[in-house]
């Protein structure tokens, strides 16, 4: 979570955001999982929900949500053959005057920009495929574009460029993996994760989720 305050242009019906409450969850494309999640999760507790592999209805190309959330799909979602693997839900109680969507050329990327007194806050939701880093490449191009745009503008006192990115990266590394999962720390897995590790270092990001927290339960073994 990162502290943020609303701009004065916000709707007067929405109280100031003194903190930003984010929840993320991989739905494994399951309607049951997503429906259960929506019943459990409360807009009173969270401002933004980042979902990876959400359920997408094959008839409508839409995910499942309710009136208490604004649904953000990848750019050009309805024109793509690939199903979206990244969707953001924004609490409908938050004024649309203080956030906008970000254009991203990938079915696996969604992003929003929150306007705060401390500066622009970009939140990205990423699904990184197990077999390639195409999503990360597209994402890095966007980050470079944002950084160049920010650096070309006159500096604003007490304002910073803030970026949060979260998601399902499908990579294994000692920086976050449980030590007991030695089978996931082979050279092949470590080499696959190196691109992600390098990007984190390049952009000076801090890992917010403490290491060694389980994030997935295997269907077959229960591990």
HELIX and SHEET records of a PDB file:
HELIX    1   1 UNK A   31  UNK A   40  1                                  10    
HELIX    2   2 UNK A   77  UNK A   79  5                                   3    
HELIX    3   3 UNK A   96  UNK A   98  5                                   3    
HELIX    4   4 UNK A  134  UNK A  152  1                                  19    
HELIX    5   5 UNK A  182  UNK A  184  5                                   3    
HELIX    6   6 UNK A  187  UNK A  202  1                                  16    
SHEET    1   A 4 UNK A  22  UNK A  26  0                                        
SHEET    2   A 4 UNK A  48  UNK A  52  1                                        
SHEET    3   A 4 UNK A  86  UNK A  91 -1                                        
SHEET    4   A 4 UNK A  69  UNK A  72 -1                                        
SHEET    1   B 4 UNK A  99  UNK A 101  0                                        
SHEET    2   B 4 UNK A 109  UNK A 116 -1                                        
SHEET    3   B 4 UNK A 119  UNK A 127 -1                                        
SHEET    4   B 4 UNK A 162  UNK A 168  1                                        
END                                                                             
